Amino acid sequence: MKAKKSQAISVDLVIAIVIFAIIFTVALSLLFSFQKKGIDNSHELEMEYVFANLEHNLEAEQKISVTNRDFIKDYRIEKAKLNKFFSDLGTSSIDQYVIGNLPQTHGIGLEPESYDACLFFMGNDGLRLTVSGLEAAGYLKSGTCHDKIIVSNPCDDYKQSISLLKPVLLIEGSTDTNRILQMNLVICKK
């Protein structure tokens, strides 16, 4: 009689542990699925692809029509061409250069209509570089990058944002005046 009673208690204990484990697993999976809901964790953008796309698009544009806006080449920034890029496109969209592709270029396979991009430069002192009177180039759905980046996060109204940075050498004339900057791209996914 005692043996049957102990077997019944053992079976009840095993069943209780299995039920508890199932409930615990379901609760954890629900908890993690609710936390991930609404957040797009897939980063389709690779830093080197985006910067290379910008560089190649500027090169292609220069070959098609001489614009003198091809400011970046091999981690080097030509100040005169950067000024031209910012003065021509500073308050308009730069998405086709960063995300999309110009004619005769391959792009990175993403639609520029799905993203907005801002470009700015930081010095070693932590301050943004002013180029042609602007601290940032690009246009967002709520205004220019220059106006937004000064006061807040430019991607507040978007689903997702990614910030990419790359060290570059700003060529200002002589080796005494050249300096290293941080080139920043903030990309906002619509």
C-alpha positions in Angstrom: 0.0 0.0 0.0 2.8 2.4 0.8 4.5 1.6 -2.5 1.4 2.5 -4.5 1.0 5.7 -2.5 4.6 6.7 -3.1 4.3 5.9 -6.8 1.2 8.1 -7.0 3.0 11.0 -5.2 6.0 10.6 -7.6 3.7 10.6 -10.7 1.8 13.6 -9.4 5.1 15.4 -8.7 6.5 14.7 -12.2 3.3 15.9 -13.8 3.3 19.0 -11.7 7.0 19.8 -12.7 6.2 19.2 -16.4 3.1 21.5 -16.2 5.1 24.1 -14.4 7.9 23.9 -17.0 5.4 24.3 -19.9 3.7 27.3 -18.3 7.0 28.9 -17.5 8.3 28.4 -21.1 5.0 29.8 -22.5 5.1 32.8 -20.2 8.8 33.6 -21.1 8.1 33.3 -24.8 5.1 35.6 -24.5 7.1 38.1 -22.5 10.0 38.2 -25.1 7.6 38.4 -28.1 5.8 41.4 -26.6 9.1 43.2 -26.0 10.2 42.7 -29.6 6.9 43.7 -31.1 7.1 47.1 -32.7 10.9 47.2 -32.9 12.6 46.4 -36.1 15.9 44.9 -35.1 17.1 44.1 -38.7 19.8 46.5 -39.7 19.9 46.4 -43.5 22.7 49.0 -43.6 26.3 48.2 -43.4 28.6 51.1 -42.6 31.1 50.5 -45.3 28.4 49.9 -47.9 26.7 53.2 -47.1 29.9 55.3 -47.1 31.1 53.5 -50.3 27.7 54.2 -51.9 28.0 57.9 -51.1 31.5 58.0 -52.6 30.6 56.1 -55.7 27.5 58.1 -56.4 29.4 61.4 -56.1 32.1 60.0 -58.4 29.5 59.0 -61.0 27.8 62.3 -60.8 31.1 64.0 -61.4 31.7 61.9 -64.5 28.2 62.6 -65.9 28.3 66.3 -65.3 31.0 68.3 -63.7 29.6 69.4 -60.4 32.7 69.5 -58.2 30.7 67.9 -55.3 32.7 64.6 -55.1 34.2 65.6 -51.8 35.2 62.2 -50.5 37.8 59.8 -51.8 39.7 57.2 -49.8 38.9 58.6 -46.3 39.9 62.1 -47.5 37.6 65.1 -47.7 38.4 68.0 -50.0 37.1 71.1 -48.2 36.3 73.1 -51.4 34.2 70.3 -52.8 32.5 69.7 -49.4 31.5 73.4 -49.3 30.1 73.0 -52.8 28.1 69.9 -51.8 26.7 71.6 -48.7 25.9 74.9 -50.5 24.1 73.0 -53.4 22.3 70.3 -51.4 22.6 71.2 -47.8 18.9 71.8 -47.2 17.5 69.3 -49.7 17.4 65.5 -49.7 20.7 63.7 -49.9 19.0 60.2 -49.8 19.8 59.3 -53.4 23.5 59.8 -52.7 23.5 57.9 -49.4 20.9 55.1 -49.8 19.9 55.2 -53.5 21.8 55.2 -56.6 22.4 57.7 -59.4 22.3 56.7 -63.1 25.3 54.4 -64.0 25.8 53.3 -60.4 24.8 50.1 -58.7 23.5 51.4 -55.3 23.1 49.2 -52.3 19.7 47.7 -53.1 17.5 49.9 -51.0 14.9 52.5 -52.0 15.8 56.1 -51.0 12.0 56.7 -50.5 12.1 54.5 -47.5 14.8 56.4 -45.7 16.0 59.9 -44.9 19.6 60.8 -44.3 21.6 63.5 -42.5 25.3 64.1 -43.0 27.5 66.1 -40.6 31.0 66.3 -39.3 32.5 66.4 -35.8 35.9 67.7 -34.8 38.1 66.3 -32.1 36.8 69.0 -29.8 33.3 67.4 -30.0 31.8 70.3 -31.9 30.0 70.0 -35.2 31.8 71.5 -38.2 29.9 74.3 -39.9 30.1 74.0 -43.7 28.6 76.7 -45.9 26.7 78.0 -42.9 25.1 74.6 -42.1 26.0 72.0 -39.4 24.2 69.2 -41.2 23.1 68.4 -44.8 19.9 66.6 -45.7 16.2 66.9 -45.5 13.8 65.0 -43.2 10.0 64.8 -43.3 9.8 67.5 -40.6 12.4 69.9 -42.0 16.1 70.3 -42.7 18.7 68.2 -40.9 20.5 71.4 -39.9 17.4 72.7 -38.0 16.5 69.3 -36.4 20.0 68.1 -35.4 20.8 71.3 -33.5 17.9 70.9 -31.1 17.0 67.2 -31.0 17.4 63.7 -32.4 16.5 64.0 -36.1 14.9 60.6 -36.2 12.3 61.1 -33.5 9.4 60.7 -35.9 10.7 57.5 -37.6 10.4 53.8 -37.0 14.1 53.2 -36.7 17.4 55.1 -36.8 21.0 54.2 -37.3 24.0 56.3 -36.8 27.2 55.5 -38.8 30.5 57.2 -38.4 33.8 57.2 -40.2 37.1 58.9 -39.4 38.2 61.1 -42.3 41.0 63.6 -43.1 39.8 67.1 -44.0 42.2 68.5 -46.5 42.4 72.3 -46.0 45.5 73.1 -47.9 48.8 72.2 -46.1 49.8 69.4 -43.8 49.8 71.9 -41.0 46.1 72.8 -41.4 44.7 69.4 -42.4 42.8 67.7 -39.6 41.0 64.5 -38.7 37.2 64.6 -38.4 34.4 62.2 -37.7 32.0 61.9 -40.7 28.5 61.0 -39.4 25.5 59.7 -41.3 22.2 59.5 -39.4 19.8 57.4 -41.4 16.1 57.4 -40.4 13.8 54.5 -41.6 10.3 55.6 -42.5 
